[in-house]
Amino acid sequence: MIFMLSSCSNSKSSKSVSKTDEQINKWFSEQKWEQGWNVKVDESLNIKDFATYYFKHPVRWNKAFKFLATTDLKNINTGKYELDGKNLFASVSEYAPEDEKK
């Protein structure tokens, strides 16, 4: 199963993160941004980059994480799920991988 979140940006947001590294690390470690989604973040994540993207559109990120927290992802049906009208949606599809032994 393939799961993809997409956001269409029709606004010209030029907000930048005006927080110190210490503030960003504190924000990230508090994990409120997860919206209840219990996820193990890969250690390769650049927290400062993530914070920059997050703070440009926090409402959309919160809706996306809330969706991930409250949806049974193992049993979700394929299709498109609008999370914020046409601005943010999840697309779920399935495919059968080819046999590697061929």
MOPAC internal coordinates of N, CA, C and O (Angstrom, degrees):
PM7 1SCF
backbone

  N    0.0000 0     0.00 0     0.00 0    0    0    0
  C    1.4357 1     0.00 0     0.00 0    1    0    0
  C    1.5228 1   108.77 1     0.00 0    2    1    0
  O    1.2310 1   120.87 1   -43.19 1    3    2    1
  N    1.2979 1   115.93 1   136.81 1    3    2    1
  C    1.4572 1   121.98 1   178.16 1    5    3    2
  C    1.5144 1   107.98 1  -109.88 1    6    5    3
  O    1.2310 1   120.86 1   -47.25 1    7    6    5
  N    1.3171 1   115.97 1   132.75 1    7    6    5
  C    1.4589 1   121.82 1  -178.86 1    9    7    6
  C    1.5137 1   107.69 1  -125.85 1   10    9    7
  O    1.2310 1   120.69 1   -54.38 1   11   10    9
  N    1.3452 1   116.29 1   125.62 1   11   10    9
  C    1.4547 1   119.51 1  -177.78 1   13   11   10
  C    1.5198 1   109.77 1  -136.36 1   14   13   11
  O    1.2310 1   120.45 1   -45.55 1   15   14   13
  N    1.3191 1   116.74 1   134.45 1   15   14   13
  C    1.4568 1   122.09 1   172.80 1   17   15   14
  C    1.5185 1   107.14 1  -104.42 1   18   17   15
  O    1.2310 1   120.85 1   -44.95 1   19   18   17
  N    1.3230 1   115.97 1   135.05 1   19   18   17
  C    1.4619 1   120.19 1   179.74 1   21   19   18
  C    1.5107 1   110.01 1  -132.04 1   22   21   19
  O    1.2310 1   121.50 1   -35.31 1   23   22   21
  N    1.2961 1   114.73 1   144.69 1   23   22   21
  C    1.4559 1   121.71 1   177.41 1   25   23   22
  C    1.5078 1   109.02 1  -127.96 1   26   25   23
  O    1.2310 1   121.34 1   -48.58 1   27   26   25
  N    1.3136 1   115.04 1   131.42 1   27   26   25
  C    1.4557 1   120.72 1   174.40 1   29   27   26
  C    1.5117 1   106.79 1  -102.71 1   30   29   27
  O    1.2310 1   120.71 1   -54.19 1   31   30   29
  N    1.2867 1   116.25 1   125.81 1   31   30   29
  C    1.4579 1   119.64 1  -177.78 1   33   31   30
  C    1.5125 1   109.76 1  -106.24 1   34   33   31
  O    1.2310 1   121.54 1   -67.49 1   35   34   33
  N    1.3260 1   114.66 1   112.51 1   35   34   33
  C    1.4505 1   118.30 1   175.63 1   37   35   34
  C    1.5225 1   110.55 1  -105.10 1   38   37   35
  O    1.2310 1   120.72 1  -178.60 1   39   38   37
  N    1.3094 1   116.24 1     1.40 1   39   38   37
  C    1.4583 1   119.64 1   177.16 1   41   39   38
  C    1.5175 1   108.94 1  -102.97 1   42   41   39
  O    1.2310 1   121.00 1   -30.33 1   43   42   41
  N    1.2912 1   115.70 1   149.67 1   43   42   41
  C    1.4573 1   120.44 1   179.43 1   45   43   42
  C    1.5145 1   108.80 1   -97.29 1   46   45   43
  O    1.2310 1   121.42 1  -103.41 1   47   46   45
  N    1.3190 1   114.89 1    76.59 1   47   46   45
  C    1.4596 1   119.94 1  -178.78 1   49   47   46
  C    1.5118 1   109.67 1   -81.83 1   50   49   47
  O    1.2310 1   121.05 1   -54.66 1   51   50   49
  N    1.2978 1   115.59 1   125.34 1   51   50   49
  C    1.4569 1   119.25 1   177.63 1   53   51   50
  C    1.5187 1   110.09 1  -120.92 1   54   53   51
  O    1.2310 1   121.21 1  -158.00 1   55   54   53
  N    1.3249 1   115.29 1    22.00 1   55   54   53
  C    1.4594 1   119.09 1   178.36 1   57   55   54
  C    1.5178 1   109.13 1   -61.44 1   58   57   55
  O    1.2310 1   120.89 1   -39.73 1   59   58   57
  N    1.2768 1   115.91 1   140.27 1   59   58   57
  C    1.4525 1   119.43 1   174.14 1   61   59   58
  C    1.5226 1   107.97 1  -122.22 1   62   61   59
  O    1.2310 1   121.61 1   -23.30 1   63   62   61
  N    1.2931 1   114.53 1   156.70 1   63   62   61
  C    1.4529 1   119.61 1  -179.74 1   65   63   62
  C    1.5166 1   108.18 1   -78.68 1   66   65   63
  O    1.2310 1   121.17 1   -63.50 1   67   66   65
  N    1.3200 1   115.38 1   116.50 1   67   66   65
  C    1.4644 1   119.07 1   178.91 1   69   67   66
  C    1.5235 1   108.98 1  -109.49 1   70   69   67
  O    1.2310 1   121.67 1  -127.01 1   71   70   69
  N    1.3028 1   114.40 1    52.99 1   71   70   69
  C    1.4558 1   121.97 1  -179.92 1   73   71   70
  C    1.5212 1   108.45 1  -121.44 1   74   73   71
  O    1.2310 1   121.33 1   -27.91 1   75   74   73
  N    1.2923 1   115.06 1   152.09 1   75   74   73
  C    1.4608 1   119.58 1   177.34 1   77   75   74
  C    1.5236 1   109.33 1   -76.11 1   78   77   75
  O    1.2310 1   120.58 1   -16.80 1   79   78   77
  N    1.3102 1   116.49 1   163.20 1   79   78   77
  C    1.4669 1   120.35 1   176.02 1   81   79   78
  C    1.5233 1   110.40 1   -57.39 1   82   81   79
  O    1.2310 1   120.72 1   141.07 1   83   82   81
  N    1.3201 1   116.22 1   -38.93 1   83   82   81
  C    1.4676 1   120.46 1   179.06 1   85   83   82
  C    1.5268 1   110.87 1   -62.40 1   86   85   83
  O    1.2310 1   119.88 1   136.94 1   87   86   85
  N    1.3253 1   117.84 1   -43.06 1   87   86   85
  C    1.4627 1   121.68 1   179.24 1   89   87   86
  C    1.5276 1   110.83 1   -65.78 1   90   89   87
  O    1.2310 1   120.40 1   138.76 1   91   90   89
  N    1.3262 1   116.84 1   -41.24 1   91   90   89
  C    1.4597 1   121.06 1   179.22 1   93   91   90
  C    1.5243 1   110.24 1   -64.39 1   94   93   91
  O    1.2310 1   120.08 1   134.62 1   95   94   93
  N    1.3134 1   117.44 1   -45.38 1   95   94   93
  C    1.4672 1   120.78 1   179.27 1   97   95   94
  C    1.5230 1   111.44 1   -62.59 1   98   97   95
  O    1.2310 1   120.30 1   140.83 1   99   98   97
  N    1.3331 1   117.04 1   -39.17 1   99   98   97
  C    1.4709 1   120.96 1   177.69 1  101   99   98
  C    1.5237 1   109.65 1   -64.66 1  102  101   99
  O    1.2310 1   120.07 1   132.59 1  103  102  101
  N    1.3499 1   117.48 1   -47.41 1  103  102  101
  C    1.4627 1   122.00 1   177.86 1  105  103  102
  C    1.5251 1   110.78 1   -56.48 1  106  105  103
  O    1.2310 1   120.73 1   133.40 1  107  106  105
  N    1.3266 1   116.21 1   -46.60 1  107  106  105
  C    1.4567 1   120.75 1  -177.68 1  109  107  106
  C    1.5274 1   111.18 1   -64.90 1  110  109  107
  O    1.2310 1   120.34 1   135.15 1  111  110  109
  N    1.3167 1   116.95 1   -44.85 1  111  110  109
  C    1.4708 1   120.47 1  -175.95 1  113  111  110
  C    1.5316 1   112.57 1   -69.77 1  114  113  111
  O    1.2310 1   119.95 1   156.16 1  115  114  113
  N    1.3230 1   117.70 1   -23.84 1  115  114  113
  C    1.4689 1   120.15 1   176.60 1  117  115  114
  C    1.5252 1   111.67 1   -70.80 1  118  117  115
  O    1.2310 1   120.10 1   158.51 1  119  118  117
  N    1.3076 1   117.41 1   -21.49 1  119  118  117
  C    1.4599 1   126.13 1   173.08 1  121  119  118
  C    1.5308 1   114.71 1    61.03 1  122  121  119
  O    1.2310 1   119.37 1  -159.00 1  123  122  121
  N    1.3159 1   118.80 1    21.00 1  123  122  121
  C    1.4664 1   120.33 1   176.63 1  125  123  122
  C    1.5229 1   110.37 1   -66.30 1  126  125  123
  O    1.2310 1   120.40 1   151.92 1  127  126  125
  N    1.3147 1   116.84 1   -28.08 1  127  126  125
  C    1.4609 1   121.96 1   179.09 1  129  127  126
  C    1.5253 1   111.97 1   -60.71 1  130  129  127
  O    1.2310 1   119.68 1   157.83 1  131  130  129
  N    1.3311 1   118.22 1   -22.17 1  131  130  129
  C    1.4678 1   121.98 1  -178.72 1  133  131  130
  C    1.5265 1   113.01 1   -67.94 1  134  133  131
  O    1.2310 1   120.22 1   160.11 1  135  134  133
  N    1.3413 1   117.18 1   -19.89 1  135  134  133
  C    1.4698 1   121.78 1   179.39 1  137  135  134
  C    1.5338 1   111.98 1    55.84 1  138  137  135
  O    1.2310 1   120.88 1  -144.83 1  139  138  137
  N    1.3286 1   115.92 1    35.17 1  139  138  137
  C    1.4665 1   120.24 1   178.78 1  141  139  138
  C    1.5157 1   114.41 1    88.94 1  142  141  139
  O    1.2310 1   119.88 1   177.32 1  143  142  141
  N    1.3191 1   117.83 1    -2.68 1  143  142  141
  C    1.4565 1   120.83 1   179.25 1  145  143  142
  C    1.5140 1   107.92 1   -81.26 1  146  145  143
  O    1.2310 1   120.61 1   -64.56 1  147  146  145
  N    1.3093 1   116.44 1   115.44 1  147  146  145
  C    1.4573 1   121.61 1  -178.16 1  149  147  146
  C    1.5184 1   108.41 1   -84.31 1  150  149  147
  O    1.2310 1   121.25 1   -82.23 1  151  150  149
  N    1.3158 1   115.21 1    97.77 1  151  150  149
  C    1.4544 1   120.28 1  -175.13 1  153  151  150
  C    1.5241 1   109.72 1  -127.36 1  154  153  151
  O    1.2310 1   121.34 1   -35.89 1  155  154  153
  N    1.3234 1   115.05 1   144.11 1  155  154  153
  C    1.4595 1   120.15 1   174.54 1  157  155  154
  C    1.5248 1   106.32 1   -95.69 1  158  157  155
  O    1.2310 1   121.02 1   -65.38 1  159  158  157
  N    1.3141 1   115.66 1   114.62 1  159  158  157
  C    1.4596 1   121.31 1  -177.12 1  161  159  158
  C    1.5230 1   109.42 1   -79.62 1  162  161  159
  O    1.2310 1   121.24 1   -46.88 1  163  162  161
  N    1.3266 1   115.23 1   133.12 1  163  162  161
  C    1.4534 1   120.03 1   178.26 1  165  163  162
  C    1.5200 1   109.60 1   -65.28 1  166  165  163
  O    1.2310 1   120.85 1   -40.76 1  167  166  165
  N    1.3185 1   115.99 1   139.24 1  167  166  165
  C    1.4614 1   120.75 1  -176.43 1  169  167  166
  C    1.5260 1   112.88 1   -66.40 1  170  169  167
  O    1.2310 1   119.86 1   166.26 1  171  170  169
  N    1.3248 1   117.87 1   -13.74 1  171  170  169
  C    1.4673 1   120.24 1   179.02 1  173  171  170
  C    1.5314 1   112.64 1   -80.78 1  174  173  171
  O    1.2310 1   119.95 1   172.05 1  175  174  173
  N    1.3331 1   117.70 1    -7.95 1  175  174  173
  C    1.4602 1   121.10 1  -179.77 1  177  175  174
  C    1.5211 1   110.76 1   -61.10 1  178  177  175
  O    1.2310 1   120.60 1   -50.91 1  179  178  177
  N    1.3122 1   116.45 1   129.09 1  179  178  177
  C    1.4544 1   121.57 1   174.59 1  181  179  178
  C    1.5314 1   106.77 1   -84.92 1  182  181  179
  O    1.2310 1   120.37 1   -76.51 1  183  182  181
  N    1.3126 1   116.91 1   103.49 1  183  182  181
  C    1.4576 1   122.53 1  -173.63 1  185  183  182
  C    1.5276 1   111.67 1   -61.59 1  186  185  183
  O    1.2310 1   120.31 1   141.07 1  187  186  185
  N    1.3065 1   117.01 1   -38.93 1  187  186  185
  C    1.4619 1   119.91 1  -179.64 1  189  187  186
  C    1.5320 1   110.94 1   -65.55 1  190  189  187
  O    1.2310 1   120.09 1   137.41 1  191  190  189
  N    1.3261 1   117.44 1   -42.59 1  191  190  189
  C    1.4676 1   120.75 1   176.68 1  193  191  190
  C    1.5272 1   110.53 1   -63.05 1  194  193  191
  O    1.2310 1   120.78 1   134.89 1  195  194  193
  N    1.3214 1   116.12 1   -45.11 1  195  194  193
  C    1.4643 1   120.14 1   178.79 1  197  195  194
  C    1.5259 1   110.31 1   -58.64 1  198  197  195
  O    1.2310 1   120.08 1   134.49 1  199  198  197
  N    1.3227 1   117.45 1   -45.51 1  199  198  197
  C    1.4670 1   121.54 1   179.52 1  201  199  198
  C    1.5273 1   110.61 1   -60.47 1  202  201  199
  O    1.2310 1   120.14 1   139.92 1  203  202  201
  N    1.3248 1   117.33 1   -40.08 1  203  202  201
  C    1.4625 1   120.65 1   178.80 1  205  203  202
  C    1.5226 1   110.34 1   -59.72 1  206  205  203
  O    1.2310 1   120.10 1   131.14 1  207  206  205
  N    1.3293 1   117.42 1   -48.86 1  207  206  205
  C    1.4673 1   121.04 1   178.70 1  209  207  206
  C    1.5300 1   110.90 1   -64.77 1  210  209  207
  O    1.2310 1   120.63 1   136.16 1  211  210  209
  N    1.3117 1   116.39 1   -43.84 1  211  210  209
  C    1.4632 1   120.91 1  -177.94 1  213  211  210
  C    1.5250 1   111.01 1   -59.66 1  214  213  211
  O    1.2310 1   119.92 1   131.09 1  215  214  213
  N    1.3179 1   117.75 1   -48.91 1  215  214  213
  C    1.4597 1   120.54 1  -174.74 1  217  215  214
  C    1.5247 1   113.36 1   -73.41 1  218  217  215
  O    1.2310 1   119.82 1   167.33 1  219  218  217
  N    1.3275 1   117.95 1   -12.67 1  219  218  217
  C    1.4674 1   119.96 1   173.53 1  221  219  218
  C    1.5277 1   110.63 1   -73.23 1  222  221  219
  O    1.2310 1   120.21 1   144.96 1  223  222  221
  N    1.3396 1   117.20 1   -35.04 1  223  222  221
  C    1.4671 1   121.92 1  -178.15 1  225  223  222
  C    1.5291 1   110.61 1  -142.34 1  226  225  223
  O    1.2310 1   119.42 1  -117.76 1  227  226  225
  N    1.3203 1   118.71 1    62.24 1  227  226  225
  C    1.4669 1   120.12 1  -175.25 1  229  227  226
  C    1.5317 1   114.33 1   -61.14 1  230  229  227
  O    1.2310 1   119.85 1   146.91 1  231  230  229
  N    1.3133 1   117.89 1   -33.09 1  231  230  229
  C    1.4686 1   120.10 1  -179.82 1  233  231  230
  C    1.5274 1   110.03 1   -63.35 1  234  233  231
  O    1.2310 1   120.70 1   136.42 1  235  234  233
  N    1.3122 1   116.27 1   -43.58 1  235  234  233
  C    1.4742 1   119.63 1   179.70 1  237  235  234
  C    1.5224 1   111.50 1   -67.06 1  238  237  235
  O    1.2310 1   120.53 1   136.67 1  239  238  237
  N    1.3315 1   116.58 1   -43.33 1  239  238  237
  C    1.4619 1   119.31 1   177.76 1  241  239  238
  C    1.5261 1   110.28 1   -60.79 1  242  241  239
  O    1.2310 1   120.07 1   137.51 1  243  242  241
  N    1.3238 1   117.47 1   -42.49 1  243  242  241
  C    1.4643 1   120.58 1   179.85 1  245  243  242
  C    1.5200 1   111.24 1   -63.21 1  246  245  243
  O    1.2310 1   120.08 1   139.78 1  247  246  245
  N    1.3194 1   117.44 1   -40.22 1  247  246  245
  C    1.4683 1   120.39 1   177.36 1  249  247  246
  C    1.5249 1   110.80 1   -65.01 1  250  249  247
  O    1.2310 1   120.55 1   139.36 1  251  250  249
  N    1.3304 1   116.55 1   -40.64 1  251  250  249
  C    1.4641 1   120.04 1   179.66 1  253  251  250
  C    1.5256 1   110.90 1   -64.31 1  254  253  251
  O    1.2310 1   120.57 1   132.55 1  255  254  253
  N    1.3304 1   116.52 1   -47.45 1  255  254  253
  C    1.4655 1   119.31 1  -179.89 1  257  255  254
  C    1.5233 1   111.89 1   -67.52 1  258  257  255
  O    1.2310 1   119.80 1   145.04 1  259  258  257
  N    1.3245 1   117.98 1   -34.96 1  259  258  257
  C    1.4644 1   121.20 1   177.11 1  261  259  258
  C    1.5300 1   109.74 1   -63.87 1  262  261  259
  O    1.2310 1   120.72 1   138.32 1  263  262  261
  N    1.3348 1   116.23 1   -41.68 1  263  262  261
  C    1.4622 1   121.28 1   176.56 1  265  263  262
  C    1.5234 1   110.36 1   -59.59 1  266  265  263
  O    1.2310 1   120.53 1   133.68 1  267  266  265
  N    1.3209 1   116.59 1   -46.32 1  267  266  265
  C    1.4613 1   120.45 1   179.95 1  269  267  266
  C    1.5313 1   111.51 1   -64.58 1  270  269  267
  O    1.2310 1   120.36 1   146.19 1  271  270  269
  N    1.3238 1   116.92 1   -33.81 1  271  270  269
  C    1.4650 1   121.48 1  -178.72 1  273  271  270
  C    1.5120 1   112.48 1   -74.59 1  274  273  271
  O    1.2310 1   119.96 1   150.02 1  275  274  273
  N    1.3168 1   117.68 1   -29.98 1  275  274  273
  C    1.4673 1   120.65 1  -171.82 1  277  275  274
  C    1.5248 1   113.94 1  -108.36 1  278  277  275
  O    1.2310 1   120.13 1  -177.36 1  279  278  277
  N    1.3125 1   117.36 1     2.64 1  279  278  277
  C    1.4585 1   121.17 1  -177.51 1  281  279  278
  C    1.5216 1   109.99 1  -108.71 1  282  281  279
  O    1.2310 1   120.81 1   -42.57 1  283  282  281
  N    1.3285 1   116.05 1   137.43 1  283  282  281
  C    1.4594 1   121.07 1   175.95 1  285  283  282
  C    1.5260 1   107.85 1   -77.49 1  286  285  283
  O    1.2310 1   120.50 1   -89.58 1  287  286  285
  N    1.3077 1   116.64 1    90.42 1  287  286  285
  C    1.4617 1   121.47 1  -172.98 1  289  287  286
  C    1.5238 1   113.47 1   -67.81 1  290  289  287
  O    1.2310 1   119.86 1   157.77 1  291  290  289
  N    1.3100 1   117.88 1   -22.23 1  291  290  289
  C    1.4655 1   120.45 1   178.33 1  293  291  290
  C    1.5268 1   111.68 1   -75.17 1  294  293  291
  O    1.2310 1   120.61 1   155.23 1  295  294  293
  N    1.3164 1   116.44 1   -24.77 1  295  294  293
  C    1.4668 1   120.43 1  -175.74 1  297  295  294
  C    1.5252 1   113.28 1  -121.13 1  298  297  295
  O    1.2310 1   119.66 1  -163.08 1  299  298  297
  N    1.3094 1   118.26 1    16.92 1  299  298  297
  C    1.4565 1   121.40 1  -178.59 1  301  299  298
  C    1.5286 1   110.01 1   -70.91 1  302  301  299
  O    1.2310 1   120.44 1   -38.19 1  303  302  301
  N    1.3176 1   116.76 1   141.81 1  303  302  301
  C    1.4588 1   121.25 1   176.92 1  305  303  302
  C    1.5191 1   109.95 1   -76.92 1  306  305  303
  O    1.2310 1   120.98 1   -27.80 1  307  306  305
  N    1.3199 1   115.74 1   152.20 1  307  306  305
  C    1.4538 1   119.09 1   175.92 1  309  307  306
  C    1.5169 1   108.84 1   -67.09 1  310  309  307
  O    1.2310 1   120.78 1   -26.71 1  311  310  309
  N    1.3104 1   116.11 1   153.29 1  311  310  309
  C    1.4579 1   120.99 1   178.12 1  313  311  310
  C    1.5077 1   111.52 1   140.79 1  314  313  311
  O    1.2310 1   121.99 1     5.67 1  315  314  313
  N    1.3125 1   113.80 1  -174.33 1  315  314  313
  C    1.4629 1   121.37 1  -179.19 1  317  315  314
  C    1.5207 1   108.63 1  -107.56 1  318  317  315
  O    1.2310 1   120.66 1   -48.95 1  319  318  317
  N    1.3221 1   116.35 1   131.05 1  319  318  317
  C    1.4628 1   123.16 1  -179.12 1  321  319  318
  C    1.5268 1   108.40 1  -118.22 1  322  321  319
  O    1.2310 1   120.68 1   -68.45 1  323  322  321
  N    1.3229 1   116.31 1   111.55 1  323  322  321
  C    1.4641 1   119.80 1   178.41 1  325  323  322
  C    1.5207 1   109.07 1   -78.01 1  326  325  323
  O    1.2310 1   120.73 1   -54.37 1  327  326  325
  N    1.3264 1   116.21 1   125.63 1  327  326  325
  C    1.4564 1   121.59 1  -178.81 1  329  327  326
  C    1.5204 1   111.61 1  -104.30 1  330  329  327
  O    1.2310 1   120.92 1   155.68 1  331  330  329
  N    1.3250 1   115.85 1   -24.32 1  331  330  329
  C    1.4687 1   121.85 1   178.91 1  333  331  330
  C    1.5241 1   107.14 1  -151.04 1  334  333  331
  O    1.2310 1   121.28 1  -113.63 1  335  334  333
  N    1.3174 1   115.16 1    66.37 1  335  334  333
  C    1.4606 1   119.39 1  -176.70 1  337  335  334
  C    1.5189 1   109.97 1    57.00 1  338  337  335
  O    1.2310 1   121.04 1    43.18 1  339  338  337
  N    1.3068 1   115.61 1  -136.82 1  339  338  337
  C    1.4731 1   120.82 1   179.03 1  341  339  338
  C    1.5313 1   111.61 1   -85.13 1  342  341  339
  O    1.2310 1   120.08 1   176.92 1  343  342  341
  N    1.3333 1   117.44 1    -3.08 1  343  342  341
  C    1.4658 1   121.39 1  -177.11 1  345  343  342
  C    1.5227 1   114.07 1   -78.38 1  346  345  343
  O    1.2310 1   120.61 1   151.08 1  347  346  345
  N    1.3403 1   116.44 1   -28.92 1  347  346  345
  C    1.4645 1   120.16 1  -175.84 1  349  347  346
  C    1.5155 1   108.53 1  -150.23 1  350  349  347
  O    1.2310 1   120.97 1   -51.40 1  351  350  349
  N    1.3205 1   115.74 1   128.60 1  351  350  349
  C    1.4582 1   118.71 1   179.11 1  353  351  350
  C    1.5180 1   110.75 1  -148.52 1  354  353  351
  O    1.2310 1   121.64 1   -21.62 1  355  354  353
  N    1.3274 1   114.47 1   158.38 1  355  354  353
  C    1.4595 1   121.74 1   173.86 1  357  355  354
  C    1.5160 1   107.27 1  -109.42 1  358  357  355
  O    1.2310 1   120.77 1   -44.06 1  359  358  357
  N    1.2956 1   116.13 1   135.94 1  359  358  357
  C    1.4496 1   121.78 1   178.55 1  361  359  358
  C    1.5245 1   108.11 1  -118.86 1  362  361  359
  O    1.2310 1   120.59 1   -57.64 1  363  362  361
  N    1.3221 1   116.48 1   122.36 1  363  362  361
  C    1.4596 1   121.86 1  -177.57 1  365  363  362
  C    1.5216 1   108.06 1  -117.88 1  366  365  363
  O    1.2310 1   120.51 1   -53.05 1  367  366  365
  N    1.3320 1   116.64 1   126.95 1  367  366  365
  C    1.4570 1   120.60 1   178.28 1  369  367  366
  C    1.5207 1   109.66 1  -140.20 1  370  369  367
  O    1.2310 1   121.18 1   -14.66 1  371  370  369
  N    1.3042 1   115.34 1   165.34 1  371  370  369
  C    1.4605 1   120.97 1   179.13 1  373  371  370
  C    1.5150 1   108.90 1  -125.60 1  374  373  371
  O    1.2310 1   120.84 1   -26.47 1  375  374  373
  N    1.2999 1   116.00 1   153.53 1  375  374  373
  C    1.4503 1   120.74 1   172.59 1  377  375  374
  C    1.5097 1   108.14 1  -152.45 1  378  377  375
  O    1.2310 1   121.47 1   -24.19 1  379  378  377
  N    1.3241 1   114.80 1   155.81 1  379  378  377
  C    1.4609 1   120.76 1   176.42 1  381  379  378
  C    1.5137 1   107.82 1  -100.86 1  382  381  379
  O    1.2310 1   119.84 1   -62.72 1  383  382  381
  N    1.3264 1   117.92 1   117.28 1  383  382  381
  C    1.4688 1   119.97 1   179.87 1  385  383  382
  C    1.5305 1   110.98 1   -68.24 1  386  385  383
  O    1.2310 1   121.12 1   -29.07 1  387  386  385
  N    1.3046 1   115.45 1   150.93 1  387  386  385
  C    1.4569 1   119.62 1   177.61 1  389  387  386
  C    1.5239 1   109.67 1   -70.76 1  390  389  387
  O    1.2310 1   121.19 1   -28.07 1  391  390  389
  N    1.2968 1   115.33 1   151.93 1  391  390  389
  C    1.4604 1   120.98 1   177.64 1  393  391  390
  C    1.5099 1   108.48 1   -70.02 1  394  393  391
  O    1.2310 1   120.03 1   -56.21 1  395  394  393
  N    1.3230 1   117.55 1   123.79 1  395  394  393
  C    1.4714 1   122.04 1  -177.96 1  397  395  394
  C    1.5223 1   112.08 1   -66.76 1  398  397  395
  O    1.2310 1   119.52 1   159.44 1  399  398  397
  N    1.3242 1   118.51 1   -20.56 1  399  398  397
  C    1.4711 1   121.29 1  -174.16 1  401  399  398
  C    1.5185 1   112.17 1   -81.93 1  402  401  399
  O    1.2310 1   119.31 1   174.02 1  403  402  401
  N    1.3088 1   118.93 1    -5.98 1  403  402  401
  C    1.4877 1   120.41 1  -179.25 1  405  403  402
  C    1.4992 1   111.13 1   -73.33 1  406  405  403
  O    1.2310 1   120.10 1   180.00 1  407  406  405

